[in-house]
Amino acid sequence: MAVAHPLLAHAQDADASIRNHGAPASTGVLTELLGEGAEVAAPPMTVVLTRGDVWSGTDESDLALVAVEAGFVVISTDTSNGSGRPATRRVVVATGQQGMLLPSPGPDERVEALTASRIDVVSADVLRALLGLPSVAEAIADAFAEATRDRQATIRNCAYVRHSERVLAKLLQLARTYGRAVPGGVRVDFPLTHQLLADMVGSARETVSLALSDFARQGLVHCQHRRYVLRMAPHELFPTLRAPEVAPARAVGSGMAAIALPARR
């Protein structure tokens, strides 16, 4: 029978996660915001990216807000060695999909397109003008709070010493943001690769591949149409959801597996 994952105790505001990230918020989130603030805000700068394109905004240092209008993107950076020279290790610090608002990339960060994507960006001056509109300010504040919670979860995942535990924790985090209930579990609707997952948790690709193979053998995770499915009930991922009223014998037969990590050291 499926049991609750210990990490789920950290899943705050699960209803907000479902509402904000279970599906795209809109097909033109910034367009809608600017519709209300058209008299006080200049039009956003639109950047069209093909798969694999990178945009850093280095020539536009005043940018403050990014709206993902289409596709899937990540915000990433590179680690550096003791001399300050760029190293080869990429680190993914944030993710986004159509309908999400994200803070603009920080110093040495960039937006990478995982699929054909389109982003709209606004300057700090325009953002200040938009924050003068209560309804717009609330939407932006909610988006920034969600982005902060996501980055806090990313940092918290690094507390796990074993890299396999980091991988599983990251899959759970992504499922809370991009999860969709499907027969047999919760599918992570995000274009993951072993290398991308490795860059999210600070592991080598080979380590992630071994962890995923081990999870598959345990019946915890499987790949379906190039998407990962966590074999757990949706109400385990989002505790505020009501669990289905089924007999324990039926739950055992559903094929759901218990997903548990040891306590942090």
Secondary structure, DSSP 8 states (H G I E B T S, - for coil): -----GGGGG--SHHHHHHHHSS-S-S-HHHHHHHHSTTT----EEEEE-TT-EE--TT-TTEEEEEEEESEEEEEEEEE-TTS-EEEEEEEEEEEETT-EEE---TT-EEEESSSEEEEEEEHHHHHHHTTSHHHHHHHHHHHHHHHHHHHHHHHHTT-SSHHHHHHHHHHHHHHHHEEEETTEEEE-S---HHHHHHHHT--HHHHHHHHHHHHHHTSEEEETTEEEE-S-HHHHSTTS------HHHHHHTT----------
